[in-house]
Amino acid sequence: MPEESHEQEVVESGEVDGLKGYLSQKSAGRYLDLSYGTVHRWILSGALPYYELPSGGGNHKPIIRVSLKDLDNFVAETRVEAS
C-alpha cells in the first residue's frame, strides 16, 4: 500500500505545523479538490475569511491560513438546492 504524502495527511487532519484546524491556501484547495488560485481569489474578494500570521522575518509575505470551520461554513453557505 502506498504511503500517504504529508500534504494528504494535512488535508485529512486539518493540521499544519501544529496548528490544528487551519489550512494553507494550497491545502484548502486540496481539501475541496480545487486549485490554490480558486481559494486565493475567494480570499482576495473577501468571500472567505482568513488569518494573516507574521512570517517572522524582514520583508517576507505574511503566512495565510484558512480555518477549516470557516471553509466548511463557506461551502455550506454556497450550496444550491437541486430543483
PDB file of N, CA, C and O in Angstrom, chain B, residues numbered from 101:
ATOM      1  N   MET B 101       0.853  -1.185   0.000  1.00  0.00           N
ATOM      2  CA  MET B 101       0.000   0.000   0.000  1.00  0.00           C
ATOM      3  C   MET B 101       0.895   1.244   0.000  1.00  0.00           C
ATOM      4  O   MET B 101       1.815   1.336   0.813  1.00  0.00           O
ATOM      5  N   PRO B 102       0.637   2.208  -0.906  1.00  0.00           N
ATOM      6  CA  PRO B 102       1.482   3.409  -0.947  1.00  0.00           C
ATOM      7  C   PRO B 102       1.320   4.255   0.301  1.00  0.00           C
ATOM      8  O   PRO B 102       0.232   4.382   0.862  1.00  0.00           O
ATOM      9  N   GLU B 103       2.432   4.825   0.712  1.00  0.00           N
ATOM     10  CA  GLU B 103       2.424   5.690   1.887  1.00  0.00           C
ATOM     11  C   GLU B 103       1.826   7.049   1.527  1.00  0.00           C
ATOM     12  O   GLU B 103       2.123   7.593   0.464  1.00  0.00           O
ATOM     13  N   GLU B 104       0.989   7.598   2.400  1.00  0.00           N
ATOM     14  CA  GLU B 104       0.365   8.904   2.148  1.00  0.00           C
ATOM     15  C   GLU B 104       1.412  10.005   2.258  1.00  0.00           C
ATOM     16  O   GLU B 104       2.310   9.943   3.097  1.00  0.00           O
ATOM     17  N   SER B 105       1.287  10.998   1.412  1.00  0.00           N
ATOM     18  CA  SER B 105       2.201  12.136   1.495  1.00  0.00           C
ATOM     19  C   SER B 105       1.820  13.005   2.684  1.00  0.00           C
ATOM     20  O   SER B 105       0.716  12.906   3.219  1.00  0.00           O
ATOM     21  N   HIS B 106       2.753  13.854   3.083  1.00  0.00           N
ATOM     22  CA  HIS B 106       2.486  14.794   4.179  1.00  0.00           C
ATOM     23  C   HIS B 106       1.314  15.701   3.828  1.00  0.00           C
ATOM     24  O   HIS B 106       0.495  16.024   4.689  1.00  0.00           O
ATOM     25  N   GLU B 107       1.231  16.120   2.543  1.00  0.00           N
ATOM     26  CA  GLU B 107       0.154  17.012   2.122  1.00  0.00           C
ATOM     27  C   GLU B 107      -1.204  16.353   2.277  1.00  0.00           C
ATOM     28  O   GLU B 107      -2.161  17.009   2.688  1.00  0.00           O
ATOM     29  N   GLN B 108      -1.312  15.050   1.954  1.00  0.00           N
ATOM     30  CA  GLN B 108      -2.581  14.349   2.126  1.00  0.00           C
ATOM     31  C   GLN B 108      -2.944  14.280   3.604  1.00  0.00           C
ATOM     32  O   GLN B 108      -4.108  14.447   3.967  1.00  0.00           O
ATOM     33  N   GLU B 109      -1.960  14.035   4.452  1.00  0.00           N
ATOM     34  CA  GLU B 109      -2.201  13.973   5.889  1.00  0.00           C
ATOM     35  C   GLU B 109      -2.697  15.317   6.412  1.00  0.00           C
ATOM     36  O   GLU B 109      -3.595  15.368   7.252  1.00  0.00           O
ATOM     37  N   VAL B 110      -2.112  16.404   5.913  1.00  0.00           N
ATOM     38  CA  VAL B 110      -2.508  17.746   6.342  1.00  0.00           C
ATOM     39  C   VAL B 110      -3.963  17.987   6.004  1.00  0.00           C
ATOM     40  O   VAL B 110      -4.722  18.478   6.840  1.00  0.00           O
ATOM     41  N   VAL B 111      -4.361  17.649   4.794  1.00  0.00           N
ATOM     42  CA  VAL B 111      -5.741  17.874   4.369  1.00  0.00           C
ATOM     43  C   VAL B 111      -6.694  17.031   5.203  1.00  0.00           C
ATOM     44  O   VAL B 111      -7.750  17.514   5.610  1.00  0.00           O
ATOM     45  N   GLU B 112      -6.344  15.803   5.456  1.00  0.00           N
ATOM     46  CA  GLU B 112      -7.231  14.924   6.211  1.00  0.00           C
ATOM     47  C   GLU B 112      -7.310  15.308   7.686  1.00  0.00           C
ATOM     48  O   GLU B 112      -8.378  15.207   8.291  1.00  0.00           O
ATOM     49  N   SER B 113      -6.211  15.740   8.265  1.00  0.00           N
ATOM     50  CA  SER B 113      -6.212  16.054   9.697  1.00  0.00           C
ATOM     51  C   SER B 113      -6.576  17.504   9.971  1.00  0.00           C
ATOM     52  O   SER B 113      -6.998  17.846  11.076  1.00  0.00           O
ATOM     53  N   GLY B 114      -6.411  18.373   8.947  1.00  0.00           N
ATOM     54  CA  GLY B 114      -6.662  19.787   9.168  1.00  0.00           C
ATOM     55  C   GLY B 114      -5.588  20.433  10.022  1.00  0.00           C
ATOM     56  O   GLY B 114      -5.830  21.468  10.643  1.00  0.00           O
ATOM     57  N   GLU B 115      -4.412  19.840  10.062  1.00  0.00           N
ATOM     58  CA  GLU B 115      -3.335  20.358  10.905  1.00  0.00           C
ATOM     59  C   GLU B 115      -2.142  20.748  10.045  1.00  0.00           C
ATOM     60  O   GLU B 115      -1.675  19.962   9.222  1.00  0.00           O
ATOM     61  N   VAL B 116      -1.659  21.958  10.240  1.00  0.00           N
ATOM     62  CA  VAL B 116      -0.489  22.447   9.530  1.00  0.00           C
ATOM     63  C   VAL B 116       0.512  22.950  10.565  1.00  0.00           C
ATOM     64  O   VAL B 116       0.229  23.888  11.309  1.00  0.00           O
ATOM     65  N   ASP B 117       1.660  22.333  10.606  1.00  0.00           N
ATOM     66  CA  ASP B 117       2.712  22.744  11.542  1.00  0.00           C
ATOM     67  C   ASP B 117       2.190  22.921  12.963  1.00  0.00           C
ATOM     68  O   ASP B 117       2.542  23.888  13.639  1.00  0.00           O
ATOM     69  N   GLY B 118       1.363  22.003  13.412  1.00  0.00           N
ATOM     70  CA  GLY B 118       0.847  22.037  14.768  1.00  0.00           C
ATOM     71  C   GLY B 118      -0.363  22.937  14.971  1.00  0.00           C
ATOM     72  O   GLY B 118      -0.896  23.006  16.078  1.00  0.00           O
ATOM     73  N   LEU B 119      -0.810  23.631  13.922  1.00  0.00           N
ATOM     74  CA  LEU B 119      -1.995  24.494  14.032  1.00  0.00           C
ATOM     75  C   LEU B 119      -3.216  23.699  13.606  1.00  0.00           C
ATOM     76  O   LEU B 119      -3.616  23.747  12.443  1.00  0.00           O
ATOM     77  N   LYS B 120      -3.793  22.987  14.518  1.00  0.00           N
ATOM     78  CA  LYS B 120      -4.934  22.130  14.193  1.00  0.00           C
ATOM     79  C   LYS B 120      -6.136  22.978  13.801  1.00  0.00           C
ATOM     80  O   LYS B 120      -6.488  23.945  14.477  1.00  0.00           O
ATOM     81  N   GLY B 121      -6.750  22.593  12.698  1.00  0.00           N
ATOM     82  CA  GLY B 121      -7.950  23.277  12.249  1.00  0.00           C
ATOM     83  C   GLY B 121      -7.687  24.422  11.287  1.00  0.00           C
ATOM     84  O   GLY B 121      -8.618  25.132  10.908  1.00  0.00           O
ATOM     85  N   TYR B 122      -6.432  24.615  10.883  1.00  0.00           N
ATOM     86  CA  TYR B 122      -6.079  25.690   9.962  1.00  0.00           C
ATOM     87  C   TYR B 122      -5.324  25.115   8.769  1.00  0.00           C
ATOM     88  O   TYR B 122      -4.447  24.265   8.921  1.00  0.00           O
ATOM     89  N   LEU B 123      -5.679  25.596   7.577  1.00  0.00           N
ATOM     90  CA  LEU B 123      -5.086  25.089   6.352  1.00  0.00           C
ATOM     91  C   LEU B 123      -4.424  26.212   5.563  1.00  0.00           C
ATOM     92  O   LEU B 123      -4.867  27.359   5.608  1.00  0.00           O
ATOM     93  N   SER B 124      -3.367  25.873   4.845  1.00  0.00           N
ATOM     94  CA  SER B 124      -2.802  26.816   3.888  1.00  0.00           C
ATOM     95  C   SER B 124      -3.785  26.925   2.721  1.00  0.00           C
ATOM     96  O   SER B 124      -4.712  26.122   2.609  1.00  0.00           O
ATOM     97  N   GLN B 125      -3.584  27.908   1.865  1.00  0.00           N
ATOM     98  CA  GLN B 125      -4.456  28.046   0.699  1.00  0.00           C
ATOM     99  C   GLN B 125      -4.354  26.804  -0.184  1.00  0.00           C
ATOM    100  O   GLN B 125      -5.354  26.332  -0.725  1.00  0.00           O
ATOM    101  N   LYS B 126      -3.160  26.292  -0.319  1.00  0.00           N
ATOM    102  CA  LYS B 126      -2.936  25.100  -1.132  1.00  0.00           C
ATOM    103  C   LYS B 126      -3.667  23.895  -0.541  1.00  0.00           C
ATOM    104  O   LYS B 126      -4.320  23.143  -1.266  1.00  0.00           O
ATOM    105  N   SER B 127      -3.556  23.714   0.770  1.00  0.00           N
ATOM    106  CA  SER B 127      -4.229  22.594   1.428  1.00  0.00           C
ATOM    107  C   SER B 127      -5.747  22.763   1.403  1.00  0.00           C
ATOM    108  O   SER B 127      -6.481  21.783   1.273  1.00  0.00           O
ATOM    109  N   ALA B 128      -6.219  24.008   1.526  1.00  0.00           N
ATOM    110  CA  ALA B 128      -7.663  24.266   1.443  1.00  0.00           C
ATOM    111  C   ALA B 128      -8.178  23.896   0.057  1.00  0.00           C
ATOM    112  O   ALA B 128      -9.266  23.337  -0.076  1.00  0.00           O
ATOM    113  N   GLY B 129      -7.397  24.207  -0.973  1.00  0.00           N
ATOM    114  CA  GLY B 129      -7.770  23.818  -2.325  1.00  0.00           C
ATOM    115  C   GLY B 129      -7.825  22.313  -2.472  1.00  0.00           C
ATOM    116  O   GLY B 129      -8.758  21.779  -3.073  1.00  0.00           O
ATOM    117  N   ARG B 130      -6.845  21.628  -1.936  1.00  0.00           N
ATOM    118  CA  ARG B 130      -6.836  20.157  -1.997  1.00  0.00           C
ATOM    119  C   ARG B 130      -8.014  19.563  -1.229  1.00  0.00           C
ATOM    120  O   ARG B 130      -8.621  18.584  -1.664  1.00  0.00           O
ATOM    121  N   TYR B 131      -8.325  20.155  -0.100  1.00  0.00           N
ATOM    122  CA  TYR B 131      -9.449  19.695   0.729  1.00  0.00           C
ATOM    123  C   TYR B 131     -10.742  19.706  -0.075  1.00  0.00           C
ATOM    124  O   TYR B 131     -11.575  18.811   0.066  1.00  0.00           O
ATOM    125  N   LEU B 132     -10.908  20.735  -0.927  1.00  0.00           N
ATOM    126  CA  LEU B 132     -12.125  20.874  -1.734  1.00  0.00           C
ATOM    127  C   LEU B 132     -11.943  20.365  -3.171  1.00  0.00           C
ATOM    128  O   LEU B 132     -12.857  20.475  -3.989  1.00  0.00           O
ATOM    129  N   ASP B 133     -10.780  19.818  -3.471  1.00  0.00           N
ATOM    130  CA  ASP B 133     -10.450  19.359  -4.824  1.00  0.00           C
ATOM    131  C   ASP B 133     -10.546  20.516  -5.821  1.00  0.00           C
ATOM    132  O   ASP B 133     -11.097  20.375  -6.913  1.00  0.00           O
ATOM    133  N   LEU B 134      -9.999  21.657  -5.416  1.00  0.00           N
ATOM    134  CA  LEU B 134      -9.958  22.865  -6.235  1.00  0.00           C
ATOM    135  C   LEU B 134      -8.519  23.376  -6.287  1.00  0.00           C
ATOM    136  O   LEU B 134      -7.650  22.873  -5.574  1.00  0.00           O
ATOM    137  N   SER B 135      -8.277  24.357  -7.116  1.00  0.00           N
ATOM    138  CA  SER B 135      -6.931  24.902  -7.227  1.00  0.00           C
ATOM    139  C   SER B 135      -6.643  25.918  -6.119  1.00  0.00           C
ATOM    140  O   SER B 135      -7.549  26.477  -5.501  1.00  0.00           O
ATOM    141  N   TYR B 136      -5.363  26.128  -5.898  1.00  0.00           N
ATOM    142  CA  TYR B 136      -4.901  27.187  -4.996  1.00  0.00           C
ATOM    143  C   TYR B 136      -5.489  28.520  -5.444  1.00  0.00           C
ATOM    144  O   TYR B 136      -5.939  29.317  -4.621  1.00  0.00           O
ATOM    145  N   GLY B 137      -5.482  28.757  -6.766  1.00  0.00           N
ATOM    146  CA  GLY B 137      -5.962  30.022  -7.323  1.00  0.00           C
ATOM    147  C   GLY B 137      -7.402  30.316  -6.973  1.00  0.00           C
ATOM    148  O   GLY B 137      -7.754  31.467  -6.711  1.00  0.00           O
ATOM    149  N   THR B 138      -8.238  29.301  -6.963  1.00  0.00           N
ATOM    150  CA  THR B 138      -9.647  29.495  -6.610  1.00  0.00           C
ATOM    151  C   THR B 138      -9.776  29.965  -5.167  1.00  0.00           C
ATOM    152  O   THR B 138     -10.488  30.927  -4.883  1.00  0.00           O
ATOM    153  N   VAL B 139      -9.090  29.287  -4.265  1.00  0.00           N
ATOM    154  CA  VAL B 139      -9.122  29.665  -2.844  1.00  0.00           C
ATOM    155  C   VAL B 139      -8.550  31.067  -2.674  1.00  0.00           C
ATOM    156  O   VAL B 139      -9.093  31.871  -1.917  1.00  0.00           O
ATOM    157  N   HIS B 140      -7.466  31.363  -3.367  1.00  0.00           N
ATOM    158  CA  HIS B 140      -6.828  32.675  -3.286  1.00  0.00           C
ATOM    159  C   HIS B 140      -7.791  33.780  -3.751  1.00  0.00           C
ATOM    160  O   HIS B 140      -7.865  34.834  -3.120  1.00  0.00           O
ATOM    161  N   ARG B 141      -8.517  33.552  -4.830  1.00  0.00           N
ATOM    162  CA  ARG B 141      -9.496  34.536  -5.317  1.00  0.00           C
ATOM    163  C   ARG B 141     -10.621  34.753  -4.308  1.00  0.00           C
ATOM    164  O   ARG B 141     -11.064  35.885  -4.115  1.00  0.00           O
ATOM    165  N   TRP B 142     -11.087  33.692  -3.665  1.00  0.00           N
ATOM    166  CA  TRP B 142     -12.118  33.832  -2.632  1.00  0.00           C
ATOM    167  C   TRP B 142     -11.613  34.715  -1.501  1.00  0.00           C
ATOM    168  O   TRP B 142     -12.356  35.548  -0.980  1.00  0.00           O
ATOM    169  N   ILE B 143     -10.355  34.537  -1.121  1.00  0.00           N
ATOM    170  CA  ILE B 143      -9.758  35.342  -0.055  1.00  0.00           C
ATOM    171  C   ILE B 143      -9.645  36.799  -0.504  1.00  0.00           C
ATOM    172  O   ILE B 143     -10.048  37.707   0.224  1.00  0.00           O
ATOM    173  N   LEU B 144      -9.099  37.022  -1.698  1.00  0.00           N
ATOM    174  CA  LEU B 144      -8.937  38.392  -2.206  1.00  0.00           C
ATOM    175  C   LEU B 144     -10.263  39.128  -2.349  1.00  0.00           C
ATOM    176  O   LEU B 144     -10.328  40.340  -2.143  1.00  0.00           O
ATOM    177  N   SER B 145     -11.327  38.395  -2.702  1.00  0.00           N
ATOM    178  CA  SER B 145     -12.637  39.027  -2.893  1.00  0.00           C
ATOM    179  C   SER B 145     -13.339  39.303  -1.564  1.00  0.00           C
ATOM    180  O   SER B 145     -14.342  40.016  -1.527  1.00  0.00           O
ATOM    181  N   GLY B 146     -12.813  38.740  -0.471  1.00  0.00           N
ATOM    182  CA  GLY B 146     -13.442  38.924   0.834  1.00  0.00           C
ATOM    183  C   GLY B 146     -14.518  37.895   1.134  1.00  0.00           C
ATOM    184  O   GLY B 146     -15.180  37.972   2.168  1.00  0.00           O
ATOM    185  N   ALA B 147     -14.696  36.938   0.244  1.00  0.00           N
ATOM    186  CA  ALA B 147     -15.730  35.921   0.435  1.00  0.00           C
ATOM    187  C   ALA B 147     -15.350  34.885   1.488  1.00  0.00           C
ATOM    188  O   ALA B 147     -16.215  34.343   2.175  1.00  0.00           O
ATOM    189  N   LEU B 148     -14.054  34.614   1.610  1.00  0.00           N
ATOM    190  CA  LEU B 148     -13.582  33.593   2.544  1.00  0.00           C
ATOM    191  C   LEU B 148     -12.694  34.241   3.599  1.00  0.00           C
ATOM    192  O   LEU B 148     -11.665  34.826   3.263  1.00  0.00           O
ATOM    193  N   PRO B 149     -13.079  34.144   4.878  1.00  0.00           N
ATOM    194  CA  PRO B 149     -12.240  34.716   5.947  1.00  0.00           C
ATOM    195  C   PRO B 149     -10.902  33.981   6.039  1.00  0.00           C
ATOM    196  O   PRO B 149     -10.802  32.801   5.701  1.00  0.00           O
ATOM    197  N   TYR B 150      -9.895  34.687   6.495  1.00  0.00           N
ATOM    198  CA  TYR B 150      -8.566  34.085   6.634  1.00  0.00           C
ATOM    199  C   TYR B 150      -7.814  34.745   7.778  1.00  0.00           C
ATOM    200  O   TYR B 150      -8.216  35.786   8.297  1.00  0.00           O
ATOM    201  N   TYR B 151      -6.719  34.112   8.154  1.00  0.00           N
ATOM    202  CA  TYR B 151      -5.832  34.626   9.198  1.00  0.00           C
ATOM    203  C   TYR B 151      -4.498  34.954   8.557  1.00  0.00           C
ATOM    204  O   TYR B 151      -3.994  34.198   7.726  1.00  0.00           O
ATOM    205  N   GLU B 152      -3.934  36.077   8.943  1.00  0.00           N
ATOM    206  CA  GLU B 152      -2.654  36.526   8.423  1.00  0.00           C
ATOM    207  C   GLU B 152      -1.652  36.480   9.564  1.00  0.00           C
ATOM    208  O   GLU B 152      -1.714  37.294  10.486  1.00  0.00           O
ATOM    209  N   LEU B 153      -0.733  35.533   9.501  1.00  0.00           N
ATOM    210  CA  LEU B 153       0.260  35.349  10.549  1.00  0.00           C
ATOM    211  C   LEU B 153       1.587  35.953  10.114  1.00  0.00           C
ATOM    212  O   LEU B 153       1.928  35.902   8.932  1.00  0.00           O
ATOM    213  N   PRO B 154       2.332  36.518  11.038  1.00  0.00           N
ATOM    214  CA  PRO B 154       3.633  37.081  10.661  1.00  0.00           C
ATOM    215  C   PRO B 154       4.578  35.970  10.216  1.00  0.00           C
ATOM    216  O   PRO B 154       4.578  34.872  10.772  1.00  0.00           O
ATOM    217  N   SER B 155       5.381  36.278   9.207  1.00  0.00           N
ATOM    218  CA  SER B 155       6.322  35.277   8.684  1.00  0.00           C
ATOM    219  C   SER B 155       7.556  35.170   9.564  1.00  0.00           C
ATOM    220  O   SER B 155       8.275  34.172   9.512  1.00  0.00           O
ATOM    221  N   GLY B 156       7.800  36.177  10.358  1.00  0.00           N
ATOM    222  CA  GLY B 156       8.930  36.128  11.270  1.00  0.00           C
ATOM    223  C   GLY B 156      10.219  36.681  10.706  1.00  0.00           C
ATOM    224  O   GLY B 156      11.286  36.504  11.293  1.00  0.00           O
ATOM    225  N   GLY B 157      10.126  37.348   9.576  1.00  0.00           N
ATOM    226  CA  GLY B 157      11.372  37.890   9.074  1.00  0.00           C
ATOM    227  C   GLY B 157      11.217  38.960   8.012  1.00  0.00           C
ATOM    228  O   GLY B 157      10.532  38.761   7.008  1.00  0.00           O
ATOM    229  N   GLY B 158      11.850  40.083   8.238  1.00  0.00           N
ATOM    230  CA  GLY B 158      12.019  41.139   7.251  1.00  0.00           C
ATOM    231  C   GLY B 158      10.839  41.457   6.368  1.00  0.00           C
ATOM    232  O   GLY B 158       9.735  41.739   6.835  1.00  0.00           O
ATOM    233  N   ASN B 159      11.104  41.403   5.071  1.00  0.00           N
ATOM    234  CA  ASN B 159      10.092  41.782   4.082  1.00  0.00           C
ATOM    235  C   ASN B 159       9.328  40.590   3.532  1.00  0.00           C
ATOM    236  O   ASN B 159       8.781  40.661   2.432  1.00  0.00           O
ATOM    237  N   HIS B 160       9.284  39.515   4.268  1.00  0.00           N
ATOM    238  CA  HIS B 160       8.584  38.327   3.800  1.00  0.00           C
ATOM    239  C   HIS B 160       7.077  38.535   3.840  1.00  0.00           C
ATOM    240  O   HIS B 160       6.557  39.269   4.681  1.00  0.00           O
ATOM    241  N   LYS B 161       6.394  37.884   2.927  1.00  0.00           N
ATOM    242  CA  LYS B 161       4.936  37.951   2.902  1.00  0.00           C
ATOM    243  C   LYS B 161       4.381  37.258   4.144  1.00  0.00           C
ATOM    244  O   LYS B 161       4.993  36.319   4.652  1.00  0.00           O
ATOM    245  N   PRO B 162       3.221  37.715   4.640  1.00  0.00           N
ATOM    246  CA  PRO B 162       2.613  37.044   5.788  1.00  0.00           C
ATOM    247  C   PRO B 162       2.168  35.627   5.412  1.00  0.00           C
ATOM    248  O   PRO B 162       1.959  35.312   4.240  1.00  0.00           O
ATOM    249  N   ILE B 163       2.034  34.809   6.410  1.00  0.00           N
ATOM    250  CA  ILE B 163       1.557  33.446   6.222  1.00  0.00           C
ATOM    251  C   ILE B 163       0.030  33.484   6.304  1.00  0.00           C
ATOM    252  O   ILE B 163      -0.532  33.982   7.280  1.00  0.00           O
ATOM    253  N   ILE B 164      -0.628  32.964   5.288  1.00  0.00           N
ATOM    254  CA  ILE B 164      -2.092  32.959   5.229  1.00  0.00           C
ATOM    255  C   ILE B 164      -2.597  31.579   5.633  1.00  0.00           C
ATOM    256  O   ILE B 164      -2.116  30.563   5.132  1.00  0.00           O
ATOM    257  N   ARG B 165      -3.566  31.549   6.539  1.00  0.00           N
ATOM    258  CA  ARG B 165      -4.200  30.306   6.941  1.00  0.00           C
ATOM    259  C   ARG B 165      -5.716  30.495   6.913  1.00  0.00           C
ATOM    260  O   ARG B 165      -6.233  31.573   7.206  1.00  0.00           O
ATOM    261  N   VAL B 166      -6.409  29.422   6.555  1.00  0.00           N
ATOM    262  CA  VAL B 166      -7.859  29.411   6.493  1.00  0.00           C
ATOM    263  C   VAL B 166      -8.351  28.419   7.543  1.00  0.00           C
ATOM    264  O   VAL B 166      -7.856  27.295   7.630  1.00  0.00           O
ATOM    265  N   SER B 167      -9.310  28.838   8.323  1.00  0.00           N
ATOM    266  CA  SER B 167      -9.893  27.952   9.318  1.00  0.00           C
ATOM    267  C   SER B 167     -10.723  26.885   8.604  1.00  0.00           C
ATOM    268  O   SER B 167     -11.517  27.195   7.715  1.00  0.00           O
ATOM    269  N   LEU B 168     -10.533  25.635   8.999  1.00  0.00           N
ATOM    270  CA  LEU B 168     -11.300  24.538   8.423  1.00  0.00           C
ATOM    271  C   LEU B 168     -12.796  24.759   8.674  1.00  0.00           C
ATOM    272  O   LEU B 168     -13.628  24.458   7.817  1.00  0.00           O
ATOM    273  N   LYS B 169     -13.123  25.280   9.840  1.00  0.00           N
ATOM    274  CA  LYS B 169     -14.524  25.570  10.171  1.00  0.00           C
ATOM    275  C   LYS B 169     -15.081  26.646   9.235  1.00  0.00           C
ATOM    276  O   LYS B 169     -16.191  26.502   8.722  1.00  0.00           O
ATOM    277  N   ASP B 170     -14.312  27.736   9.007  1.00  0.00           N
ATOM    278  CA  ASP B 170     -14.747  28.791   8.092  1.00  0.00           C
ATOM    279  C   ASP B 170     -14.909  28.253   6.674  1.00  0.00           C
ATOM    280  O   ASP B 170     -15.850  28.614   5.967  1.00  0.00           O
ATOM    281  N   LEU B 171     -13.990  27.393   6.268  1.00  0.00           N
ATOM    282  CA  LEU B 171     -14.050  26.819   4.931  1.00  0.00           C
ATOM    283  C   LEU B 171     -15.302  25.952   4.768  1.00  0.00           C
ATOM    284  O   LEU B 171     -16.002  26.051   3.760  1.00  0.00           O
ATOM    285  N   ASP B 172     -15.578  25.116   5.748  1.00  0.00           N
ATOM    286  CA  ASP B 172     -16.782  24.277   5.699  1.00  0.00           C
ATOM    287  C   ASP B 172     -18.049  25.133   5.701  1.00  0.00           C
ATOM    288  O   ASP B 172     -19.001  24.836   4.979  1.00  0.00           O
ATOM    289  N   ASN B 173     -18.061  26.196   6.515  1.00  0.00           N
ATOM    290  CA  ASN B 173     -19.224  27.099   6.548  1.00  0.00           C
ATOM    291  C   ASN B 173     -19.411  27.808   5.215  1.00  0.00           C
ATOM    292  O   ASN B 173     -20.536  27.950   4.735  1.00  0.00           O
ATOM    293  N   PHE B 174     -18.308  28.256   4.614  1.00  0.00           N
ATOM    294  CA  PHE B 174     -18.364  28.932   3.321  1.00  0.00           C
ATOM    295  C   PHE B 174     -18.987  28.017   2.272  1.00  0.00           C
ATOM    296  O   PHE B 174     -19.853  28.440   1.506  1.00  0.00           O
ATOM    297  N   VAL B 175     -18.546  26.771   2.241  1.00  0.00           N
ATOM    298  CA  VAL B 175     -19.082  25.808   1.274  1.00  0.00           C
ATOM    299  C   VAL B 175     -20.567  25.564   1.542  1.00  0.00           C
ATOM    300  O   VAL B 175     -21.367  25.514   0.608  1.00  0.00           O
ATOM    301  N   ALA B 176     -20.933  25.413   2.803  1.00  0.00           N
ATOM    302  CA  ALA B 176     -22.342  25.173   3.141  1.00  0.00           C
ATOM    303  C   ALA B 176     -23.219  26.350   2.729  1.00  0.00           C
ATOM    304  O   ALA B 176     -24.344  26.153   2.271  1.00  0.00           O
ATOM    305  N   GLU B 177     -22.710  27.582   2.889  1.00  0.00           N
ATOM    306  CA  GLU B 177     -23.477  28.782   2.538  1.00  0.00           C
ATOM    307  C   GLU B 177     -23.656  28.939   1.037  1.00  0.00           C
ATOM    308  O   GLU B 177     -24.590  29.606   0.592  1.00  0.00           O
ATOM    309  N   THR B 178     -22.780  28.337   0.256  1.00  0.00           N
ATOM    310  CA  THR B 178     -22.870  28.475  -1.205  1.00  0.00           C
ATOM    311  C   THR B 178     -23.646  27.326  -1.847  1.00  0.00           C
ATOM    312  O   THR B 178     -23.744  27.237  -3.070  1.00  0.00           O
ATOM    313  N   ARG B 179     -24.191  26.457  -1.014  1.00  0.00           N
ATOM    314  CA  ARG B 179     -24.932  25.297  -1.516  1.00  0.00           C
ATOM    315  C   ARG B 179     -26.173  25.760  -2.263  1.00  0.00           C
ATOM    316  O   ARG B 179     -26.893  26.654  -1.820  1.00  0.00           O
ATOM    317  N   VAL B 180     -26.401  25.133  -3.399  1.00  0.00           N
ATOM    318  CA  VAL B 180     -27.584  25.403  -4.207  1.00  0.00           C
ATOM    319  C   VAL B 180     -28.438  24.147  -4.210  1.00  0.00           C
ATOM    320  O   VAL B 180     -27.956  23.068  -4.552  1.00  0.00           O
ATOM    321  N   GLU B 181     -29.686  24.279  -3.836  1.00  0.00           N
ATOM    322  CA  GLU B 181     -30.595  23.141  -3.801  1.00  0.00           C
ATOM    323  C   GLU B 181     -30.935  22.681  -5.211  1.00  0.00           C
ATOM    324  O   GLU B 181     -31.106  23.494  -6.119  1.00  0.00           O
ATOM    325  N   ALA B 182     -31.028  21.387  -5.378  1.00  0.00           N
ATOM    326  CA  ALA B 182     -31.438  20.834  -6.674  1.00  0.00           C
ATOM    327  C   ALA B 182     -32.901  21.191  -6.931  1.00  0.00           C
ATOM    328  O   ALA B 182     -33.725  21.218  -6.017  1.00  0.00           O
ATOM    329  N   SER B 183     -33.191  21.458  -8.176  1.00  0.00           N
ATOM    330  CA  SER B 183     -34.592  21.835  -8.490  1.00  0.00           C
ATOM    331  C   SER B 183     -35.377  20.660  -9.012  1.00  0.00           C
ATOM    332  O   SER B 183     -36.560  20.797  -9.323  1.00  0.00           O
TER     333      SER B 183
END
